[in-house]
Amino acid sequence: MTRYILFSYLLLTFTKGIAQQITGEQLLENAIQYHDPDGNWQSFKGILEVTMTTPDEKRRISTIKIDFPQRFFELSYSQDGNDILQRIHKNDCTLSLNGSNSISNEAKEEYRLTCDRAKLMKDYYTYLYGLPMKLKNPGTVISSKVESKKFKGKEYLVLKTSYEEAVGKDVWYFYFDPKTYAMEVYQFFHDEAKNDGEYILLSGEETVSGIKMPKTRAWYYNKDENYLGTDVLTKTSSL
């Protein structure tokens, strides 16, 4: 038995052993302890600059401002030479195009500038950058069983989550390093039997307000592993 095969066998045995001894809730708590050891997410205040690249599309830089104590979220970016801003502050919604709140119906439709869309983007970004802490939210159903699984050549501890009907219908799998409990992959399905949905590979880390956030997210389809795009956390600052 070569050293590589022996090491792989020992790691597989080690990972399976942990999976049999730990519950889903315990795995989640360990992962949160790794990513947010001081419990800072609930009071997070900061600015995230995210650079998105997709095939055959221009690179887009988005600036995201989050202030949970003030119930404030703002997303701004440029598209087709136009500056777009979406803001949610408590119960108020603000939309602007090139600094103006007077936006034609045609422009609203073209750039999908609606308050419903702004709230959707707020949920989207705070969910992704709040993982795995967001899995503590009401309506999340954590599977008690932890699986050991190899993905892209590496052994992981895998946590399965689903959601109450009022929250969502997708099934998610989160892949954690068996030694550090760092989150390195997540994957979701609309209908698992059809192998639809996507998986996201995480690499690098940025520590923001004491929280270890993935620096790079690369998105792929589950079905054919077709590459969709990459998000990179290129700059962070306090708010």
N, C-alpha and C positions, 0 to 999 in steps of 0.2 A: 504493500500500500504506500503510494507516494505521500510526501508531506502535505501536498495540497489536498489530496483526497481525504487524508486523515483529519486535517484541519476542518474541511467542509463537513465531515461526518460529525466531529465533535461539536461544531457550531450548531448543526441541525439538531443534535441530541440536546444541547443546552437550551436552544430556543423552544423545542417541544416540551422540555421539562418545565420551563417557566410558564408556558401556555396552559399547562395542566394544573398549575398551582395558583394561578392568578385569575381573578374575575375581571369582567369588562370594566366595572366601576373602579377597581383597583388600578387597572392599566391606565385608565383615563386620569386618575389622580396622580400617578407617577409621571405621566406625560405633561400634565399641567405644572407639576413641580419642576420639571426640566425647563419648560418654556416660560413660565411666569412664576418663579419661586416666591416672589414677594406679594403676589396677588394684585398687581398694578393694572390689569386690564380694565377692571370695572370703573376705574377713575382715570382712564387714559386721556391724555391731551397731547396731540402732536400733529405734525405735518409729514405726510408720506408722498414722495415723488415716485411715480411708477412709469417706466418706459415699456410700452407694449409694441412688439413686432409680430406681424402676421405675414404669411406668404402673399406676395403680389400687392401688398398694401403699404402705405407710407407709415413710418414709425410715428407713434403717438405718445406724447408725454402728458400724463395726468397728475394734477396736484390734488391731494386729498387732505382735508383738514377735519380732524375729529376732536371733539371736546365733550366727553360723556357727561361730566357734571353739569354742563350748560345745555345738554341735549342738542348739540350742534354738529352738523355734518355739511361739508361743502366739497363739491367736485368741480374742477375747472380744467379745461383742455382746449386745444385749437383743432379745428377741422375745416378743411377747404379754405384756409386762410381766415376763418371766423373764430372769435373767442367765445366759448360757451361756458356758462356757469350754472350750476344747480345747487341750491342751498336749502337745507331743512334745519330750522331753528325752532325747537319745541313744536308747536302746532302750525308754524308758519312756513310757507314754501315760497322761495324766490327763484325765478328763472331769468336769465339775461343772455342776450346775444350782442356781442361787441359793446358791452357796457350798457345796453338799453333793455328796459323791461317791456318795451312796446315791441312785440314780436308778431309778425304776420302769421296767419294760420298756415300758409304755405311753408314758412320757415319752421314753425313748430312741428309740422308733419315731417319735413325733410330731416330735421335733426332730432326728432323724437323728444321734443321739449315739452314734457308734461310733468305735473307734480307726482303722478303715479310712477312715472319713470324715475324721477329723482328719488323717491322712496325706495324703489327697487334697487337703484344703484347704492343707496345707503346700506340696505340690507346685504347686498352682494359684497361690498368692500369690507364692511365691519365683520361679516361672517368669515371671509377668507383670511383676513389679517388677525382675526380674533381666535382662530383655531390653535390648539384644541380647546381653549377655554370656553368657546361658544357651545360646546357640546354639553355644558351644564345647563343650558337654557331650558325653560319649561317646554314640553312638547317633544323633546328628544328622547327616543327610546333606545337605551343602551343594551345591547345583547350581553347577557351574563357570561357567555362562552367566548373565550379568547382562542384564536386559531394561530398556528404557526404556518407560515406560507413563504415560499420563495418567489420573489418578483424581481425580474431583471437581474437574476443571478445572485441576489442577496436574500438571506433569511430574515423575516420580520415577524413581530407579534402583530396580529391583525384584529382590529376592533370593528365590529359591525354596528351600524346605527340605522334606525328608521325613524319616522316621524309621525306624530299624531296627525290625523287627516286635516285639521285646521292649520297645521304648520307646513306640511309638505308631503309629497308622495314618493320621492326618490329614496333609494337605498344607498348608503355610503359605506365605504370601507376605508379605514385609516391604518396606515402601516408605520409601525414604530420600531426603531432600532432596539434589539433585545437587551442591550447593555446600558445604553444611555436613556432610552425612552424618547429620543428625539423623533419627531414626526418627519418622515422622508417621502412619503407618497400618500395621496388619497385618490379615491376612485368612486364614481357614482354611476348608478344605473336607473333609467326610467322604468325599464322592464328587463330584469336580469336574464330572463329566458331568451331574450333576443340579443343579448350581449351588446346593447346600445350604451349610450352615455360616454363618459370620458374618464381618462386617468391623468393625473397631474404629478409630474416628477419635481421634487423640491431639492434645491441645492444651495449651499452657502447659507450664511446667517447674518442678520443685522440685529444688534441689540438696541432696542428703542425703549426708553423709559424702563429699563430693566427687563424687558420682554424679548426673548429670542424669537425673531420672526424670520421665516424663509426669505432669502434674498431673491432667488430665481424660481419661477414656476414655468414649467414647460408642459403644454397641454397636447393631448393626443386622444383620438377616438379609440374606444375599446375594440370596436369591431375589426377594423383594419389597421390600427396603429398609425393612421394617417396623422401627420403633424399639423396642429392647428395654430400654434403661436406661443410666444414667450412673454411673460411679464417679469420685469426686473425692478427691484426696489433700489433705485439709483441714488436717492437722497432722503435723509430724514432730519427733522429738527423739532424743537419744542414749540409749543403754541402759546 
